[in-house]
Amino acid sequence: MNQTKVKSATTAGLLGIFLGFVGAHNFYLNQKNKGIIHACIGGIGLLLAIIGAIVGMVNMPKNSLEAVYKIATTGSLPLGAGFFLELFGGLAISASSIWGIVEAIIIMSKGDAGLAAQGYTVAAAPAIAGAPVAPGAPIAPAAPAAPVAPVAPIAPAAPVAPAAPVAPVEPIAPAAPVAPAPEAPVAPAEPIAPAAPEAPVAPAPEAPVTPTTPEAPQM
């Protein structure tokens, strides 16, 4: 199935994820039969959900007293037809959405190469395994390489002049002997003069004792 318009696997995958329940990705890839099935399932489910919501609003208790009365008489609020219509509508939409998401994942996993293998025109069609490859233009032979000029011979190095002989080292003259310095004679110490004898201390003469006069006898 060859398509003239350029298709993208990324675009088809995103349409399948977000609008897969109405077959948007199938219509994008010109898969009309699948798209119609998706649209019927999703459309019927959406219609049932809307009708169920309207019926539920009509049958809803007008006030709290009516709700209390229904709970007291029946034990619970009656579900009614609106609930089941919404339930079936939600299941139909969910089934069509899951189907579209699975198809979108498959398309995106194969990428543009998968679309090109199915005959779609893609932006940059990669090479497909097994497809015949168109022969390319013959490659012109390469021009012969220019001859390489011979390398000039290297001139021999100039001989190195011999080193000048080293003059012998003059012997070191021995040092002159050092004459010992004569020691000066030590002068004898002067004798110490004996200490002068102490002068004898003259004894002090004692004063004579005057005899006392006898007292006269009393009369």
C-alpha positions, 0 to 999 in steps of 0.5 A: 500500500503505497502512500504519497503523503509523508507519514511519521511513526511518532505522530501516529503513536501519539494519536493512538495514545491520546485519541486511540478510542476514536481511531485517530491513528488509523485514519492518519495511516489511511486504515479506514476499516480499523478506524471505523471500528474504533470510532463505533466502539468509542462513539457508542461508549461515549453516547451511553455514558452521556445518556446514563449521566442524564438519566442518573440526574433525572432519577436523583433524589430532589432533596435530602429528605427524599434520599433519606426516605429511599435509603430507609425503605430500600436500604440503599439508593437505587442504582437505576438504568443511568448507572448501568448505561454509564458503566457500559459506556465506560467499559466500551471507551476503555476497551477502545482506548486500550486497543489504540494504545497497544497499536500506538506502542507497536507503531512507535517501537517499529518506528519509521522503518516499519512504516516504510516496510509497509509501503508508507512514505516517510521523511527519511526512509532507512534501508530495509533489510531484503530490499534491493539497493539501487546501484550507485554511480561508478567511483572514479579511479583515484589519481596516481600519487606523485612520486616521492623525491629521494631523500638527500644523503646525510653529510658525515659528521666532522671529526672531533678534535682530540682534547688538549693534554692536561698539564701535570699538577705541581707537587705541594711543598711541605710546610715549614716546621713550627719552632716551639716558643720558649716558656718564660721563667716563673719568678719565685714568690716573695716570703711573707713577713711574720706578724709583729708580736702583740704588746703586753697589756699592763695590769691596772693598779687597784685603788687602796681601800680606805678603812671605815671609822668605827661608830661611837657608842651610844649613851 
